[in-house]
Amino acid sequence: MTKTIGRLTWAVAEGYIPPASTGTTRELTSHETVCILNANDEDARVEITVYFADRAPAGPYVFTVGGKRTRHLRFNDFADPEPVPLGTDFSSIIASDVPIVVQHTRLDTRQPALALLSTIAFPLD
């Protein structure tokens, strides 16, 4: 049985990269991540546009997610066309040329008692 899994466009209304961390390693750095599942045979070309309350959007940030693969992308690592600012509220639209599934996760390590937030994005099509 062949079934298409996912959607082409997703929205994440919540976004915020904490400006501080208690750890010094990558594992304990506060971060915001978009987790993408591509269950299709072909690679997905993914564009992420980031929206802010007080300025024009940033992006698109362009990535490839291989066919039958998953990829976790930290907003902290986005550099081209510009870094996503720390300590700033944002939202994002994730668009793909093949159906994908998107989940959004934040690790907040500003306090010794770590906080992890995760949610499935909202499919737009």
FILUMKOL-130008 format. One line per 8 residues: number of its first residue (from 0); their letters; for each residue x, y, z of N, C-alpha, C, O. Coordinates in Angstrom, 2 decimals, m for minus. Layout:
<milums>
NUM = A = X,Y,Z,X,Y,Z,X,Y,Z,X,Y,Z; ...
</milums>
This chain:
<milums>
0 = MTKTIGRL = 0.84,m1.18,0.00,0.00,0.00,0.00,0.89,1.25,0.00,1.74,1.42,0.87; 0.68,2.11,m0.97,1.43,3.35,m1.05,0.55,4.49,m0.58,m0.56,4.69,m1.10; 1.04,5.24,0.39,0.28,6.35,0.93,1.22,7.54,1.11,2.32,7.39,1.64; 0.79,8.71,0.67,1.58,9.91,0.86,1.47,10.34,2.32,0.38,10.42,2.88; 2.62,10.61,2.93,2.66,11.05,4.32,3.18,12.47,4.36,4.27,12.75,3.86; 2.40,13.37,4.95,2.85,14.74,5.14,2.09,15.75,4.32,1.13,15.42,3.63; 2.55,16.97,4.40,1.99,18.11,3.69,3.11,18.94,3.10,4.28,18.76,3.44; 2.74,19.86,2.21,3.74,20.70,1.56,4.09,21.96,2.35,5.21,22.46,2.25
8 = TWAVAEGY = 3.15,22.47,3.14,3.37,23.72,3.86,2.93,23.58,5.31,1.85,23.06,5.60; 3.77,24.05,6.21,3.53,23.97,7.65,3.78,25.32,8.30,4.62,26.09,7.83; 3.05,25.61,9.37,3.26,26.85,10.14,3.58,26.51,11.58,2.97,25.62,12.18; 4.54,27.22,12.13,4.87,27.13,13.55,4.74,28.55,14.10,5.56,29.41,13.80; 3.71,28.79,14.90,3.45,30.13,15.40,4.37,30.51,16.56,4.52,31.70,16.86; 4.97,29.55,17.21,5.79,29.77,18.38,7.26,29.60,18.05,7.64,28.60,17.44; 8.07,30.55,18.43,9.50,30.43,18.26,10.24,31.40,19.16,9.83,32.56,19.30; 11.32,30.94,19.76,12.12,31.79,20.65,13.38,31.01,20.99,13.31,29.91,21.54
16 = IPPASTGT = 14.52,31.56,20.67,15.79,30.94,21.05,16.26,31.60,22.34,16.62,32.78,22.32; 16.27,30.87,23.46,16.73,31.48,24.71,18.14,32.04,24.55,19.00,31.40,23.94; 18.38,33.22,25.10,19.67,33.89,24.89,20.81,33.35,25.76,21.96,33.75,25.58; 20.50,32.46,26.69,21.54,31.95,27.59,21.38,30.44,27.77,20.34,29.86,27.45; 22.44,29.83,28.27,22.46,28.39,28.53,23.25,28.13,29.80,24.15,28.91,30.15; 22.93,27.03,30.49,23.74,26.66,31.64,24.92,25.81,31.23,25.93,25.74,31.94; 24.82,25.15,30.09,25.89,24.28,29.62,26.77,24.96,28.60,26.42,26.00,28.05; 27.91,24.35,28.35,28.83,24.88,27.36,28.95,23.95,26.15,29.56,24.33,25.15
24 = TRELTSHE = 28.38,22.76,26.22,28.43,21.82,25.11,27.22,22.02,24.20,26.23,22.64,24.60; 27.30,21.52,23.00,26.18,21.63,22.04,24.91,21.00,22.62,23.82,21.53,22.43; 25.04,19.88,23.31,23.89,19.19,23.88,23.14,20.04,24.90,21.93,19.91,25.05; 23.86,20.91,25.61,23.23,21.72,26.65,23.15,23.19,26.30,23.03,24.04,27.18; 23.21,23.50,25.01,22.99,24.87,24.55,21.50,25.05,24.27,20.90,24.25,23.55; 20.91,26.10,24.82,19.50,26.39,24.54,19.32,26.53,23.04,20.11,27.19,22.37; 18.26,25.89,22.52,18.06,25.95,21.07,16.61,25.73,20.69,15.79,25.26,21.47; 16.34,26.08,19.46,15.04,25.90,18.80,15.31,25.02,17.58,16.23,25.29,16.81
32 = TVCILNAN = 14.50,23.97,17.41,14.74,23.01,16.34,13.47,22.73,15.57,12.39,22.64,16.16; 13.59,22.58,14.26,12.50,22.07,13.43,12.93,20.67,13.00,13.99,20.49,12.41; 12.08,19.69,13.31,12.36,18.29,13.00,11.52,17.90,11.79,10.30,18.06,11.82; 12.15,17.40,10.74,11.47,17.14,9.48,11.60,15.67,9.12,12.70,15.11,9.12; 10.47,15.04,8.82,10.43,13.67,8.33,10.04,13.69,6.86,8.99,14.23,6.50; 10.87,13.10,6.02,10.56,12.93,4.60,10.42,11.43,4.36,11.42,10.73,4.20; 9.19,10.94,4.32,8.92,9.51,4.14,8.81,9.13,2.67,8.51,7.99,2.34; 9.06,10.07,1.78,8.98,9.84,0.34,10.29,9.27,m0.19,11.32,9.32,0.49
40 = DEDARVEI = 10.24,8.74,m1.40,11.45,8.22,m2.03,12.39,9.34,m2.49,13.61,9.20,m2.43; 11.82,10.46,m2.95,12.64,11.55,m3.48,13.03,12.54,m2.39,12.34,12.69,m1.38; 14.16,13.24,m2.61,14.62,14.27,m1.69,13.62,15.42,m1.64,12.92,15.69,m2.62; 13.56,16.09,m0.50,12.70,17.26,m0.33,13.57,18.51,m0.30,14.57,18.57,0.41; 13.17,19.51,m1.07,13.80,20.84,m1.00,12.92,21.65,m0.06,11.75,21.90,m0.37; 13.46,22.06,1.07,12.69,22.72,2.12,13.15,24.17,2.24,14.35,24.46,2.31; 12.17,25.09,2.28,12.44,26.51,2.50,11.76,26.93,3.79,10.58,26.67,4.00; 12.52,27.60,4.66,11.99,28.10,5.93,12.07,29.62,5.93,13.15,30.20,5.73
48 = TVYFADRA = 10.94,30.26,6.16,10.88,31.72,6.29,10.52,32.04,7.73,9.57,31.47,8.28; 11.26,32.95,8.35,11.07,33.31,9.76,10.44,34.70,9.83,10.90,35.64,9.19; 9.37,34.81,10.63,8.61,36.05,10.78,8.80,36.63,12.17,8.92,35.90,13.15; 8.83,37.97,12.25,9.05,38.68,13.51,7.93,39.69,13.75,7.18,40.02,12.83; 7.81,40.17,14.97,6.77,41.14,15.32,7.09,42.54,14.83,6.18,43.32,14.53; 8.37,42.87,14.73,8.75,44.27,14.50,9.70,44.50,13.32,10.33,45.55,13.22; 9.79,43.51,12.42,10.67,43.68,11.27,10.26,42.74,10.15,9.43,41.86,10.35; 10.86,42.93,9.00,10.55,42.08,7.84,11.01,40.64,8.09,11.92,40.41,8.89
56 = PAGPYVFT = 10.40,39.68,7.40,10.80,38.28,7.56,12.24,38.04,7.10,12.80,38.81,6.32; 12.82,36.96,7.61,14.15,36.52,7.21,14.02,35.22,6.42,13.18,34.37,6.73; 14.86,35.07,5.42,14.84,33.84,4.65,14.53,34.12,3.20,14.49,35.28,2.78; 14.31,33.08,2.44,14.18,31.72,2.96,15.54,31.07,3.24,16.53,31.34,2.56; 15.55,30.22,4.25,16.66,29.34,4.55,16.36,28.05,3.79,15.26,27.51,3.93; 17.29,27.54,3.01,17.03,26.41,2.13,17.83,25.19,2.58,19.03,25.28,2.84; 17.15,24.04,2.66,17.76,22.80,3.10,17.25,21.65,2.24,16.21,21.76,1.60; 17.98,20.55,2.24,17.53,19.32,1.61,17.36,18.26,2.68,18.21,18.11,3.56
64 = VGGKRTRH = 16.24,17.53,2.60,16.01,16.39,3.47,15.90,15.18,2.55,14.99,15.10,1.72; 16.81,14.26,2.69,16.86,13.10,1.81,15.59,12.27,1.84,14.84,12.28,2.82; 15.35,11.55,0.75,14.22,10.65,0.69,14.35,9.56,1.75,15.43,9.02,1.97; 13.21,9.26,2.41,13.18,8.25,3.47,14.15,8.58,4.60,14.78,7.70,5.18; 14.26,9.90,4.91,15.19,10.37,5.95,14.50,11.39,6.85,13.41,11.89,6.56; 15.17,11.67,7.96,14.75,12.74,8.86,15.92,13.71,9.02,17.08,13.33,8.87; 15.59,14.94,9.32,16.63,15.94,9.55,16.14,16.91,10.61,15.01,17.40,10.55; 17.00,17.19,11.59,16.69,18.14,12.64,17.55,19.38,12.41,18.78,19.29,12.37
72 = LRFNDFAD = 16.90,20.52,12.27,17.58,21.77,11.93,17.43,22.76,13.09,16.32,23.13,13.45; 18.55,23.17,13.65,18.51,24.15,14.73,18.46,25.56,14.15,19.31,25.93,13.33; 17.47,26.32,14.57,17.39,27.72,14.15,18.65,28.47,14.57,19.04,29.42,13.89; 19.29,28.07,15.66,20.53,28.69,16.12,21.63,28.63,15.05,22.50,29.49,15.00; 21.57,27.59,14.20,22.61,27.38,13.20,22.33,28.09,11.87,23.20,28.13,11.01; 21.13,28.63,11.69,20.80,29.29,10.43,21.69,30.53,10.26,21.77,31.37,11.15; 22.35,30.62,9.12,23.27,31.73,8.89,22.99,32.48,7.60,23.24,33.69,7.52; 22.49,31.80,6.59,22.31,32.41,5.28,20.84,32.42,4.91,20.26,31.35,4.70
80 = PEPVPLGT = 20.22,33.58,4.81,20.80,34.88,4.53,21.22,35.69,5.77,21.92,36.69,5.62; 20.80,35.29,6.98,21.20,35.99,8.20,20.91,35.09,9.39,20.05,34.22,9.30; 21.61,35.28,10.52,21.31,34.49,11.71,19.93,34.85,12.28,19.46,35.99,12.13; 19.28,33.89,12.92,18.04,34.15,13.63,18.44,34.70,15.00,19.24,34.08,15.70; 17.90,35.87,15.39,18.35,36.50,16.64,17.92,35.71,17.88,16.84,35.13,17.93; 18.79,35.72,18.89,18.47,35.12,20.18,17.56,36.06,20.96,17.58,37.27,20.76; 16.75,35.49,21.86,15.91,36.30,22.75,14.85,37.09,22.03,14.41,38.12,22.54; 14.40,36.65,20.87,13.41,37.36,20.06,12.29,36.40,19.66,12.56,35.31,19.15
88 = DFSSIIAS = 11.05,36.79,19.90,9.92,35.98,19.46,9.88,35.89,17.94,10.15,36.88,17.25; 9.56,34.71,17.41,9.41,34.56,15.97,8.44,33.43,15.66,8.11,32.62,16.53; 8.01,33.39,14.43,7.19,32.31,13.88,7.84,31.88,12.58,8.71,32.57,12.05; 7.41,30.72,12.06,8.03,30.27,10.81,7.04,29.53,9.93,6.08,28.91,10.39; 7.31,29.61,8.64,6.59,28.84,7.62,7.61,27.91,6.98,8.68,28.35,6.56; 7.27,26.63,6.92,8.15,25.62,6.33,7.44,25.10,5.08,6.34,24.56,5.17; 8.07,25.26,3.92,7.48,24.84,2.65,8.41,23.84,1.98,9.63,23.98,2.02; 7.82,22.81,1.36,8.60,21.76,0.72,8.01,21.43,m0.65,6.83,21.67,m0.90
96 = DVPIVVQH = 8.85,20.89,m1.53,8.36,20.50,m2.85,7.79,19.07,m2.87,7.21,18.66,m3.87; 7.96,18.32,m1.78,7.30,17.02,m1.60,6.71,17.01,m0.19,7.20,17.73,0.68; 5.68,16.21,0.07,5.08,16.19,1.41,6.08,15.78,2.49,6.85,14.83,2.32; 6.05,16.50,3.60,6.89,16.23,4.77,6.04,16.34,6.03,4.91,16.83,5.98; 6.58,15.88,7.15,5.97,16.08,8.46,6.93,16.93,9.27,8.14,16.71,9.25; 6.38,17.93,10.00,7.21,18.89,10.74,6.83,18.88,12.22,5.66,18.94,12.58; 7.84,18.82,13.05,7.68,18.96,14.50,8.64,20.05,14.96,9.71,20.24,14.39; 8.23,20.77,16.01,9.01,21.90,16.51,9.40,21.60,17.96,8.57,21.15,18.74
104 = TRLDTRQP = 10.66,21.86,18.30,11.15,21.56,19.65,12.05,22.68,20.15,12.81,23.28,19.38; 11.95,22.96,21.45,12.86,23.92,22.10,13.47,23.26,23.33,12.78,22.61,24.11; 14.77,23.45,23.49,15.45,23.09,24.73,15.88,24.39,25.39,16.64,25.17,24.80; 15.40,24.63,26.60,15.73,25.84,27.35,16.59,25.43,28.54,16.11,24.79,29.47; 17.86,25.80,28.50,18.78,25.42,29.57,19.24,26.63,30.39,20.32,26.62,30.98; 18.42,27.67,30.42,18.81,28.85,31.18,18.89,28.55,32.68,19.61,29.24,33.40; 18.16,27.55,33.15,18.19,27.16,34.55,18.72,25.73,34.65,18.66,24.98,33.67; 19.24,25.34,35.81,19.70,23.95,35.96,18.59,22.92,35.72,18.86,21.81,35.26
112 = ALALLSTI = 17.34,23.28,36.03,16.20,22.40,35.75,15.79,22.67,34.29,15.08,23.63,34.02; 16.24,21.83,33.38,16.04,22.05,31.95,14.56,21.98,31.59,13.78,21.30,32.25; 14.19,22.69,30.53,12.82,22.64,30.02,12.85,22.24,28.55,13.66,22.75,27.78; 11.96,21.31,28.17,11.85,20.86,26.79,10.41,21.03,26.34,9.49,20.58,27.02; 10.22,21.68,25.20,8.90,21.93,24.63,8.88,21.33,23.24,9.83,21.51,22.48; 7.81,20.63,22.89,7.73,20.07,21.56,6.27,20.04,21.10,5.36,19.78,21.90; 6.06,20.32,19.80,4.72,20.30,19.25,4.77,20.00,17.76,5.76,20.30,17.09; 3.71,19.41,17.25,3.60,19.21,15.81,3.19,20.54,15.19,2.33,21.23,15.74
120 = AFPLD = 3.78,20.89,14.08,3.43,22.12,13.38,2.02,22.01,12.80,1.45,20.92,12.75; 1.45,23.12,12.36,0.12,23.17,11.78,0.23,23.03,10.26,0.87,23.85,9.61; m0.41,21.99,9.70,m0.35,21.82,8.24,m1.28,22.81,7.54,m2.42,22.99,7.96; m0.79,23.45,6.48,m1.57,24.47,5.79,m2.24,24.00,4.51,m3.06,24.73,3.96; m1.93,22.82,4.03,m2.57,22.34,2.80,m3.14,20.95,2.98,m3.71,20.39,2.04
</milums>
